[in-house]
Amino acid sequence: MSTRLFGVLCTYHRPTVAIDYLDHLERQTLAPEVVVVVDNGADPKLAAHVSARRSERTTYEYIASPDNIGPAGAFKLGFDHVAERAQDNDLLVHLDDDDPPVIDTALADLADDLQRQISIDGQIGGIGLSGGNLSPRTGLIKPPQPLGDIAAVDHLHGGYLPMYRIDALRSVGANDPTFWFGFEELELGRRLTLAGWRLLVDTRVMAECEGLYPKRAGRPALAPANEWARFHKERNLLRILRRERRWSAIAFTVVGRHLLRPLSRVFVDPRGTVRRVRLGWRVTIAGLRGYTGTDDRYPPP
């Protein structure tokens, strides 16, 4: 039985960026058979473009979400749409509109290496260019330890072409929409690995891409522009740790990252320190109470 590749592209109010991503996909030596564009912004320009887009290798489909359901909700919606026609041995790659593949063989290399690893171990559930392991003691993400060209991880990083087996996603229900935004791939990866699936990072292909991906550094981690993202990521991390009963990691996260880290700048930026401590307190309350991205979107998107 031949294996097919499907793709789900998540986008929100960036039609030009999303169209540029689809152009990048056309240059891949292996193109997905179907790409579902899930638009959290319901943009008419993007809808018209996807509907009119023609390709000999790929069918493009557009879905406008009823609301801004975040990446987690978008990938879940896209998976449900694809799962209606996909077989268990097919593959699904998550596509973030602002992180296009930087080498033309990226999807083909990942798919080939994934199939080779599956032939060795039937419990391999996915592969990607980047990933990590959640420390149960500190709640920090540890980088993988390569074993040749492959490294084992407990989650794959979004934006780096995480590619999953359809049967693995079916077994756990794919993404949890209540995580909305922030560590949604961590949450999915943890459920997959706890269910017995193994995830891998393709360090060989990542080495070819090294230095080509857009630099994500440049903005201070606690800058005002990042407070919205930090709130959602830190809250979701606490939700994951609480669900898994990682009490030492919760204590480390709350004391170290939500209190001591902001206080380390109290003499340099007193007002900013107060703001960050307040944000950390709200993150702690929201995470430990289990607030989701669908019922607490502070600050408003």
ABEGO torsion letter per residue (X at the ends): XBBBBBBBBBBBGBAAAAAAAAAAAAABABBBABBBBBBAAGBAAAAAAAAABBBAABBBBBBBBABBAEAAAAAAAAAAAAAAABBAABBBBBBBAABBBABAAAAAAAAAAAAAAAAABAABABBBABBBBBBAAAGBBBBBBBBEABBBBABBBBGAGBBBBAAAAAAAGEBBAAAGBEGAAAAAAAAAAAAGBBBBBBAAAAAAABGABBBABGBBAABAAAAAAAAAAAAAAAAAAAAAGBAAAAAAAAAAAAAAAAAAAAAABAAAAAAAAAAAAAAAAAAAAGBBAAABBOBBX
